[in-house]
């Protein structure tokens, strides 16, 4: 499982997540990431909000309940053996 490091925009703090799955919906990239590599763990859905001309990707946590529900259903279909609860 790929491990990625994110840097908080307003501090030098970095956070590491494991990428469980990724998908592209309507031209937008989404990542399903978890805190732990194996077993039950908190998971988050991140959305790429960077502009096309930017060299680095910029991800934000999906906060809209409607978008979160829609994207989690898609990840649940992709990962048949994973239970995603909001």
Secondary structure, 3 states (H helix, E strand, C coil): CCEEEEECCCCCCEEEEEEEEEEEECCEEEEEEECCCCCCCCEEEEEECCCCCCCCCCEEECCCHHHHHHHHHHHHHHCCCCCCCC
